[in-house]
Amino acid sequence: MKKENKCSNSDELLIEHEVALVSGVLESKEKYRKIIQAGIARWVKDFQEGRIEIKSVDDLKKLIEIDLELQKDDF
């Protein structure tokens, strides 16, 4: 006689809900990373064009730290 593993409807709904939550978080992280990457690119461009002085490197550092933080869970 075979034993079958059956999930109840509530288990299936819980799994679907968790998948939707994770998917939403991953989508948000992807959008935030694009924003951060654009900010980094803009900072570099402004620096190269002389609009940013070395004393404001802290902004770039913050952008990089945020980008790294967003990537942390990807591994």
C-alpha positions as CSV (number, residue, x, y, z in Angstrom):
1,M,0.0,0.0,0.0
2,K,1.4,3.4,-1.0
3,K,1.3,6.3,1.4
4,E,0.6,9.6,-0.1
5,N,1.7,13.0,1.2
6,K,-1.2,15.4,0.9
7,C,-1.1,19.0,1.9
8,S,-4.2,20.5,3.3
9,N,-5.7,23.5,1.6
10,S,-4.5,25.7,4.5
11,D,-0.9,24.4,4.0
12,E,-1.1,25.2,0.3
13,L,-2.5,28.7,0.9
14,L,0.3,29.3,3.4
15,I,2.9,28.2,1.0
16,E,1.4,30.3,-1.8
17,H,1.4,33.3,0.5
18,E,5.0,32.8,1.5
19,V,6.1,32.5,-2.1
20,A,4.2,35.7,-2.9
21,L,6.0,37.5,0.0
22,V,9.4,36.3,-1.0
23,S,8.8,37.2,-4.6
24,G,7.7,40.7,-3.6
25,V,10.8,41.2,-1.5
26,L,13.1,40.0,-4.3
27,E,11.3,42.4,-6.7
28,S,11.7,45.3,-4.4
29,K,15.4,44.5,-3.8
30,E,16.0,44.4,-7.5
31,K,14.3,47.8,-8.0
32,Y,16.3,49.3,-5.1
33,R,19.5,48.0,-6.5
34,K,18.8,49.7,-9.8
35,I,18.2,53.0,-8.0
36,I,21.4,52.6,-6.0
37,Q,23.4,51.6,-9.1
38,A,22.1,54.7,-10.9
39,G,23.1,56.8,-7.9
40,I,26.6,55.4,-8.0
41,A,26.9,56.0,-11.7
42,R,25.7,59.6,-11.3
43,W,28.1,60.2,-8.4
44,V,31.1,58.9,-10.5
45,K,30.0,61.0,-13.5
46,D,29.7,64.1,-11.3
47,F,33.1,63.4,-9.7
48,Q,34.8,62.9,-13.1
49,E,33.3,66.3,-14.2
50,G,34.6,68.0,-11.1
51,R,31.2,68.7,-9.5
52,I,32.1,66.6,-6.4
53,E,35.1,67.2,-4.2
54,I,36.9,64.5,-2.3
55,K,35.3,65.6,1.0
56,S,31.9,64.3,-0.2
57,V,33.1,60.7,-0.8
58,D,30.9,59.7,2.1
59,D,27.8,59.8,-0.2
60,L,29.4,57.2,-2.5
61,K,30.4,55.1,0.5
62,K,26.8,55.1,1.7
63,L,25.5,54.1,-1.7
64,I,28.0,51.2,-2.0
65,E,27.2,50.0,1.6
66,I,23.5,50.0,0.7
67,D,24.1,48.1,-2.5
68,L,26.2,45.5,-0.6
69,E,23.6,45.2,2.0
70,L,21.0,44.5,-0.6
71,Q,23.2,41.8,-2.2
72,K,24.0,40.1,1.1
73,D,21.0,37.7,1.1
74,D,21.6,36.8,-2.6
75,F,24.3,34.3,-1.6
